[in-house]
Amino acid sequence: MSDLKTYSQEILDWLLEKSNPSVRYLTLVNILNKSDDADEVIEARKDLMEQGAVKKILSHQAPDGGFVSETMIKRYGELIARSGYQPNYRGTIWQALFLAQLGADKDDERIKKLCQFILDANYSEKYKVLGIYAQRQDGLVTIPCFTANMVWALSKFGFHDDQRVQDSLRWLLKYQRFDDGDFKTPQEWPYRGNRDRCFSKHSCYIGCTQALKAMTVIPENDRSPEIEDFIKKGVDFVLLHKIYKRSRGHGEPIRKDYELLAFPLTYQDDILQILETLLFFNIRDRAIDATIEFILSKRTDNDRWRLEKTVSSSWSYAQFGKKGEESKWITYRAINILKKYHETLISGGGFEWQNS
């Protein structure tokens, strides 16, 4: 294993600069393990709501909590505009996903209104799940990555116990699949037969990793045998693919952009997020070791990491850096993963997975 030095004081000082209050806050909490009531954490949390990307995003929020403009309504119609999936990445649901990654304060009234707006616009009473165009008369569109992302983001913002979030979690447990080429897709809802891109004979890898990430919001003491079995199936599936590679072939990535370190994440996770999910469940495996080596190989001579993928500034309300440049966001995320990985190794803990 390569040198596991995760950061120098110089890098730490860089991440703690006040120019990026979100990175500062998350570094204090997740890397330095500062408590929520520490003065510097309270200050950083206040700053991130009043400066930078969070402020820019929330400046576009409507009084009802959503991010729906008259231009969007004219282009997509009110129902589609209010559902918030379109346009990418200015619709309402994307703002919730971005704000959750930015560490936005769940106790802020604007965040509460945003979550309530999403629940009201996207929950189907008929199907008991959060889906796209939930109020459309000709039926709900269910996309596992969407449902899983909303369960994750809404739970991050304190809505885990909302019945609509719980229903959506149960939907994932019931319908999400982890098939590797041997599934014959039914025609019955929520499946769509041969037209189904999410539940085809090989389950969409994006949906699988997002569904597994959604399970991280469930407290360990609340995990039923059904949930534990779901987590095991998800972990097996991810490790079968060596984190981001095709299950059949010669080590090719499932998608080329899985090798790119990204911020913010949209409907697709990157290898840093997939690793974070596995390490959350205390998994140890040779595929994790190899992916850690790959991440370390991307480190610059300055012990930093570059932003390799992001959303276009013309498609979002905030800018998150320029591709190819050293990035506080990617450096923070990489160091956070290395820290979690190192803690698993030195603790002697972790469950050594048997399928690799």
N, C-alpha and C positions, 0 to 999 in steps of 0.2 A: 504494500500500500504506500502511496506517495506521502510526502510530508503532510501531516494533518494540521499544521499550524493554521488556525482559522483567521486570526487577525492580529495586527500590531496595534500599539497605542495610537500610532499615526492614523491608521485606517479607522479605528474606533472614533477618534476625534473628528474625522471627516464625516462619518455617519451621524455624529451627534451635533453637527452644525445646525444652526437654527434656520438656515435657508430652505431646508426641507423638513418641516415639522412632523410630517407623517413618518418619515424614516427615523427621525430622532425619537419619536414616541415609541415606535415598534422596537427600535434598538434598545431603549431603556427597559422595556417590558420583557421582550423575548430573548435578548442576548445577555443583558446585564441583570435580568431577573429582579428588577425593581418592582416594588409593590404598587398597586393602583393608587394608594393614598400617599405615596411619596410626593413631596413638594414638586420635584422636577418632573414627575410624571403628570401630575395635575396641570402644571404649567404647559407642558408639551401637548397634552390633550386639548387644552383650551386654544393653544396656538394653531393646531392643525385644523380646528373648526373655523378659524378666522383668517387663515392665510392659505396660500398655495392652491393645490388641486381641489381640495374639498370646498374651499370658498368659491372657486371658479365654477364648479359643478352646481353647487347649491344656488348660485346667483341666477340660474336659469329655471329654478323650480317654480311652478305655479302655486298660487295660494291653496289649491286643493291637494297639494302634495305630489302631484305628477309632473311630468316633463312633456306636456302635450301643447304644441303650438298650433295656431290657426293654419300655418303652412302645412304642417303634418296632416291635419284633418282634411284640408283640401286635396292633398295628394293621395292619401291612403283611405280616407273615410274615417268617421269618428270611432267606430268600433276597433278597427285595426290600430289606429293611432293611440287609443286609450290602452290597448293591450300592452303596448310599450316594447314589443320586440323589434318593430321597425319604426324609424330607420336605424340601421346599424351605424354608429354606436351612440346615437343621441336619444333613442327611445328610453322610456322610464325604467325598464327592467335593467338596462345596462348601467344606469346610474347607481342603482342599488348594489349591483355587483362590484362596480368600481369603488364605491364608497366603503364597502365592507373591506376591500383589500387595502384601502387607504387608512383604515383604523378609525373611521368616523365614530363619534360618540353616540352610542345607542340611546342615551337619555336625552339627546337633543330633540326638541319637538319637531323639527323639520324631518329628521330621520323617522320618527314615529309616524308622521303623516305620509311619508313616502311608502313605508311598509304597508300601512292601511290602504293606501291607494292601490298598490299592487294586488293585495288580497281581494279587494272589492272588484277589481277589473279582470282578474285572471282565475278566480276560483269558480269551478263549475259545481253548482248544487246537485246537478243530475249525476255527474260522474265522480264527484267527491275528490277532485284533484285540481292542482294549479296547472293550467295549460294555456296555450296560445289561442286567442279569440274565443274565450270561454263563453261569451254571451252570444255567439253566433248561432243562428237558428238551425243551420245545417250540420251542426256538430262541432265538438271540441277537437282541436288539433293537439295531440300529445307528443312532445319531444322529450325524451328522457333527460338530455343534458339541460334543457330549460327547467324542467321540474326539479332536478337535483340542485342546480345552481340557486334556484329560488329557496329551496329548503335550507341550503347552506347559508345564504346571505340573510334571509329573514331570521334564522336562528341566531346568527351572529349579532343581530340587532335586538335580541330579546323576545322574539316571537315564536320560539320553539314550541311553547305550550298552546299556542293558538290552534284551535281544532282544525282549521284549514291547512295548516302546516303539518299537523299530525296525520291528517288524511292523505296528504301528498307523500309523506314518508311511507305510509302503508301501501300506497299505490306503487312506489318504487319496489318495496319488498315483494309485492305480489306479481308485478309484471316485468320488472327489469330482468334481462337474461344475460348469461355469459357463455355464449355458444361459439365454438371454434370451427364452423363450417358444416355442422351436421344438424341444423335446425330447419324444419319446413314451416315457414311462416303461415299461421292461420289467417283467414279473412276476417275473423271476428274482432271487434274493437277490444283493445286499442291497436291490434295488429292490422296490417294492410296488405297481406299476401305478398305477391311478387313486387309490389310497388313500394314495399317498406324498406327504407334505407336505414332505419334505426334498429329494427329487429329482423334483419335478413338472416341468411343461414350462418353468417358470421356476424355476431353482434357488433354494432358500431363501437369502436374502442373509446371514442370520446364520451359517449353516454355511459359506458362501463366505469371509466375512471371518475367521472363526475358523480355517479351514483355511489361509488365507494367513498368519495370525499364527503358526500352528504351524511354518511354514517358517523363521521367524526364529531358531529354536533350532539350525538346521543351520549349522555353521561354513562360511564362504564357500568354503574350499578343499575341502570335502566335497560341494559341490553338483554333482551329476551333470547331464548335459544334460537328463535327464528332470525333475529338480527345477527347473532353470532354466526349462524350458518351462512347468512348472506355475505357477511364480511369475509368469511373463509373462501367462499366461491369467488368473490371479487379479487381477493389477494392472489388466489391460485391463477386466475385469469391474467392478472397483470404480470405475475412472475413467469407464466408460460410465454409471455411476450417480452421477457427480459426488460421490463419497464417501458420500452418504446419501440420494440422491433417486431417484425413479422414473425408469426409462429411457425411459418414454413418458409424456407429460403436460406439465405447465407448471411444473416445478420443485418439485412436492410431495414431501415426505419419504416414504420408503418406509414408515416408521412415525413417528408424531409424537414418540415418545420418543427417536428418534435425535438430535433437537435438544437433548436434555437431557444435561447433564454429570453423570456418575454415578460413585459409588464405594460399595462395591466393584462390580466388574463380575461378572455371573453368566454365563448362557448367551449373552448378547448384548453385543457391544462398543458403545461410544459413539463419537462422532466423534473424540474425543481419541485413543482406542486405534487406530482405523482410520488416522488420520494418523500415529501413531507407527509402525505397521507399514509404511506407504508410505515414510516418511522413513528407516526402517531400511534399506530397499532403495535409498535414495538417489534416489527418484523426484521429478521436478519436473513440475508440471502446473498449468494455470490453475484447475482444480477445487480443488487444494490451496490456492492463493492465496486463493480465494473463501472456503474453509472457515476459513482462518486469520483472515480479516477478520471472519467470523461469531463466532469465539471471542473475538477482541478486543472485539467489540461487547458482550459479556457481562461485561466487566471492570467492577468497581464503582469508585466515586470513590476508594476506598482502594487501588486497584490490586490488588484481590483478586477471586476468583471464588467464586460461591455453589454450594452443593451443591443440585442440582436433582432428583436421583434417587438413592435408596438402598434397601437392604433394610429391611424393617420390623424394629424391635427385638424384636418378639414372634416373629419367624421366624429370628432369628440369635442367636449366642452373644455377640456384641459389638455395640456401637453405633458408628456411624461419622459421627455428626453429624445435625443436623436440617435437613430440606429448607428451602431459602430463606435459610439463614444462610451467612455467609462461611465457607469451608472451607479448612483447610490442605491437605487431600487434593486438592481440585480445583485450588487455586492452584498447588500443586507440579506437578501433572500438566500444567496449562496452560503454566507457565513452562518445564517440561522440553521440551514440544513446540515452543514458540517458540524455545528455544535450539537445538534440532536443526534447525528450519527456517532460522533465521538462519545457522547454520554451513554449511548447504547453499548458501545464497545467496552468502555472502562467499567461500566456497572456490572458487566458479566451477565446482564439480563438480555432480554430480547428473545423472541421465539425463533429458533433456527428452522426455517421452512424446509420441508422435505421434498418439494417438487422440482428443485433445480439440480 
